[in-house]
Amino acid sequence: MTKTVTLKSLPGAGQLYPKAVAAMLPVIGKPARVSPTATLPDTVFRIENLRIDKAQLQEYCRTTGLQFGATVPLPYLFVLQFPLAMSIMVTPEFPFGAVGSVHVENKIERLRAIGVDEPLTITAHAENLREHRKGMLVDVVSEFRVGRELVAVQTVTFLKQQRTSLSDEKRGPAPKDTAPPPPDRVVSVDLGLIRQYAAASGDRNPIHMADLSAKAFGFNRAIAHGMWSAAALLANVEAQLPEAVVYSVRFGKPMLLPAKVNMYTTKVENGYDLAVLNRRKGYPHVTATIRPRD
């Protein structure tokens, strides 16, 4: 039977990250390997009549380049649901830890534009635990309502890296590094900006906050948030979005800080194709599509 946990307020990083770190500890933490037969908690986290903090939203827009206006920027829906997603992942029943998991894909389906003054009811749950060549994938699905009206759905896909029964499947040839074409836009980002984004978004994962803490998770330096990249990329075409829209994002190689990257916007018949590429080697940090929602 599904259990619904209704929160009175969104938990902050100070409440969530100690639990996330504790999940990494020997003996008392979560197991290093997730079984393909593991189950997900049948729990829905919910918050009702959430009012958007306009000062926080304005700072978010400043750090990403998105418009601060009368409607909620599309990627800000990720920020609003993030504490609920984290609440799910730090429960003892969730099969792997939040810290160390990799955000590999993100899809936001917006049914209509959402006013910044509209109170939102948000629910989130985990589903679809499955094997992948690189580990175990899971989706955290969030629904956004104004009153009883469904206005948006978001699916966040996380990867727990480990060997699985699919790990030995044949792979195609690795793409060769090539000099990228001239960009539509060049964007520079450093640790200072990413820390400001972390404060505005509430995502203070250690891999983004300092070189030393990032090295503990296998990175040479701190890396940019994938959703910062997705937001900065969308800023190129934000004014052109239809009200009912689907923004699908796939994250590639992490962006080590500081960085200067190429951004691309390609108009296609039914929307836009977007990309963030490494300036020297041409590999993707982010690829994305914008399509009208039927």
Secondary structure, DSSP 4 states (H G I P E B T S, - for coil): --EEEEESS---HHHHHHHHHHTTSTTTS--SS--TT-----EEEEEEEEPP-HHHHHHHHHHH----SSB--TTHHHHHHHHHHHHHHTSTTSSS-STT-EEEEEEEEESS--BTTS-EEEEEEEEEEEEETTEEEEEEEEEEEETTEEEEEEEEEEEEE---TTTTS--PPPPPP-PPPPPSEEEEE-HHHHHHHHHHH----HHHH-HHHHHTTT-SS-B--HHHHHHHHHTTTGGG--SSEEEEEEE-S--BSSEEEEEEEEEETTEEEEEEEETTT--EEEEEEEEE--
